[in-house]
Amino acid sequence: MVKVAVVTGSNKGIGFGIVKGLLKRFDGVVYLTSRDDGRGKAAVAKLNELGLKPEYHQLDVTDRDSVIRFRDHIKEKYGGIDILVNNAAVANSTSFYNNYEECKTIIEINYLSILTIQELIFPLVRENGRILNISSDCGHLSNIRNIYWVKRLSKKDLKVEDINDFANWFLEGIKEENFNYDDIADEGTVAAYRVAKVALSAITMLQQKELESKNISVNSMHPGLVQTDMTHGIGFYDIDQAAETPIYLVLDAPDSLKGAYVWYDRKVLDWYDYKADYFFKTSTLKTSTQKSE
Ligand SMILES: NC(=O)c1ccc[n+]([C@@H]2O[C@H](COP(=O)([O-])OP(=O)(O)OC[C@H]3O[C@@H](n4cnc5c(N)ncnc54)[C@H](OP(=O)(O)O)[C@@H]3O)[C@@H](O)[C@H]2O)c1
């Protein structure tokens, strides 16, 4: 049986770095996927120049038909998936405060798409497989300052409805123009991105429960501040460095690591520690620029 690894949104950035790293180490087929065919094939050509040979398939994580086409393709060609890295995301970082349409897009791509992937792609993940959700420091619970949501998201019997309500609470507030930015850390900067990533890290725990019986691990992680288009090139790490911990998590981490929130240095953090200092600070962007100058 051929083993299969899939990385979403991997035509550039950290996803591309993960595909590249996996091609060097993973004993199986590695799928580079992209929402845009042309950008995906150009990325494949780049890897081919390095002597690396990924498989390619179009995959737009917000387009249900695209996810179905990808599912059917994998089902027919390989029958299953062993490693799935949910990496695709947007930040829309032209401003630290997004309008309603931008917020909606960020929530759709960075959070709601995982529900489609969970429904359609997770059933293909084989026993002992590994799923990694690329979250962010914006995904740690300490980004949320609204105590009602901190408590609700920390519930032992958390349900997907709680997480969806959380995302909807945020979007409604933005739509009605009465959202209290003090409910989010760092003066509510990049609030939509924080809400989406907190939701993603929260659902990781539920996904772990769902897949426990197949001994599949589901973890989420913060890759560090990385020089990609998302950060306009600002960051402490390049994409190859940033790919190291994700690759460790899907290839080398102990089987016992499940439902965890992992930092870029491989440290497992307490996601529920809402008073911790792990939330994203926009001031880091300035520090990083100064360091790289
Ligand atoms: N860079 C950082 O400092 C940083 C920090 C914390 C977390 N992260 C997370 O790390 C991951 C990778 O980010 P990055 O910095 O590498 O960003 P990036 O360079 O902007 O790459 C994002 C990738 O996601 C793809 N994508 C966007 N929407 C998609 C969709 N609907 N379907 C499929 N693919 C889609 C993009 O495709 P297109 O080329 O078509 O746009 C691109 O390939 C993200 O989850 C991000 O939130 C990054």
The ligand as a Tripos MOL2 file, in Angstrom:
@<TRIPOS>MOLECULE
LIG
   48    52     1     0     0
SMALL
NO_CHARGES

@<TRIPOS>ATOM
      1 N1          3.4590   33.3690    8.1670 N.am      1 LIG1
      2 C1          3.2720   33.4360    9.4830 C.2       1 LIG1
      3 O1          3.9820   34.1700   10.1980 O.2       1 LIG1
      4 C2          2.1940   32.6250   10.1340 C.ar      1 LIG1
      5 C3          2.0450   32.7500   11.5270 C.ar      1 LIG1
      6 C4          1.0760   31.9890   12.1670 C.ar      1 LIG1
      7 C5          0.3030   31.1210   11.4390 C.ar      1 LIG1
      8 N2          0.4520   31.0180   10.0890 N.ar      1 LIG1
      9 C6         -0.3940   30.0600    9.3700 C.3       1 LIG1
     10 O2          0.4220   29.2490    8.5450 O.3       1 LIG1
     11 C7         -0.3300   28.8040    7.4060 C.3       1 LIG1
     12 C8          0.4180   29.1600    6.1310 C.3       1 LIG1
     13 O3          0.5250   30.5660    6.0460 O.3       1 LIG1
     14 P1          1.6070   31.2930    5.1380 P.3       1 LIG1
     15 O4          2.2480   32.3060    5.9800 O.co2     1 LIG1
     16 O5          2.4160   30.2940    4.4280 O.co2     1 LIG1
     17 O6          0.6340   32.0760    4.1390 O.3       1 LIG1
     18 P2          0.6770   32.2890    2.5740 P.3       1 LIG1
     19 O7          2.0740   32.3620    2.0770 O.co2     1 LIG1
     20 O8         -0.2240   33.4240    2.3190 O.co2     1 LIG1
     21 O9          0.0480   30.9370    2.0080 O.3       1 LIG1
     22 C9         -1.2830   30.6110    2.2480 C.3       1 LIG1
     23 C10        -1.6590   29.4970    1.3160 C.3       1 LIG1
     24 O10        -3.0370   29.1730    1.5260 O.3       1 LIG1
     25 C11        -3.6710   29.1480    0.2660 C.3       1 LIG1
     26 N3         -5.1140   29.3610    0.3370 N.ar      1 LIG1
     27 C12        -5.7980   30.4680    0.7090 C.ar      1 LIG1
     28 N4         -7.1170   30.2630    0.5920 N.ar      1 LIG1
     29 C13        -7.2760   28.9970    0.1440 C.ar      1 LIG1
     30 C14        -8.3860   28.2040   -0.1930 C.ar      1 LIG1
     31 N5         -9.6360   28.6590   -0.0760 N.pl3     1 LIG1
     32 N6         -8.1740   26.9310   -0.6090 N.ar      1 LIG1
     33 C15        -6.9400   26.4440   -0.7220 C.ar      1 LIG1
     34 N7         -5.8200   27.1600   -0.4650 N.ar      1 LIG1
     35 C16        -6.0140   28.4270   -0.0330 C.ar      1 LIG1
     36 C17        -2.9670   30.2170   -0.5480 C.3       1 LIG1
     37 O11        -3.2430   30.0660   -1.9400 O.3       1 LIG1
     38 P3         -3.1640   31.2990   -2.9750 P.3       1 LIG1
     39 O12        -1.7370   31.4020   -3.4150 O.co2     1 LIG1
     40 O13        -4.0990   30.8680   -4.0460 O.co2     1 LIG1
     41 O14        -3.6140   32.5340   -2.2450 O.co2     1 LIG1
     42 C18        -1.5250   29.8830   -0.1760 C.3       1 LIG1
     43 O15        -1.0690   28.7940   -0.8980 O.3       1 LIG1
     44 C19        -1.6810   29.4820    7.5220 C.3       1 LIG1
     45 O16        -2.5860   28.6020    8.1530 O.3       1 LIG1
     46 C20        -1.3970   30.6740    8.4290 C.3       1 LIG1
     47 O17        -2.5550   31.1260    9.0700 O.3       1 LIG1
     48 C21         1.3810   31.7570    9.4220 C.ar      1 LIG1
@<TRIPOS>BOND
     1     1     2 1
     2     2     3 2
     3     2     4 1
     4     4     5 ar
     5     4    48 ar
     6     5     6 ar
     7     6     7 ar
     8     7     8 ar
     9     8     9 1
    10     8    48 ar
    11     9    10 1
    12     9    46 1
    13    10    11 1
    14    11    12 1
    15    11    44 1
    16    12    13 1
    17    13    14 1
    18    14    15 2
    19    14    16 1
    20    14    17 1
    21    17    18 1
    22    18    19 2
    23    18    20 1
    24    18    21 1
    25    21    22 1
    26    22    23 1
    27    23    24 1
    28    23    42 1
    29    24    25 1
    30    25    26 1
    31    25    36 1
    32    26    27 ar
    33    26    35 ar
    34    27    28 ar
    35    28    29 ar
    36    29    30 ar
    37    29    35 ar
    38    30    31 1
    39    30    32 ar
    40    32    33 ar
    41    33    34 ar
    42    34    35 ar
    43    36    37 1
    44    36    42 1
    45    37    38 1
    46    38    39 2
    47    38    40 1
    48    38    41 1
    49    42    43 1
    50    44    45 1
    51    44    46 1
    52    46    47 1
@<TRIPOS>SUBSTRUCTURE
     1 LIG1         1 GROUP 0 **** ****
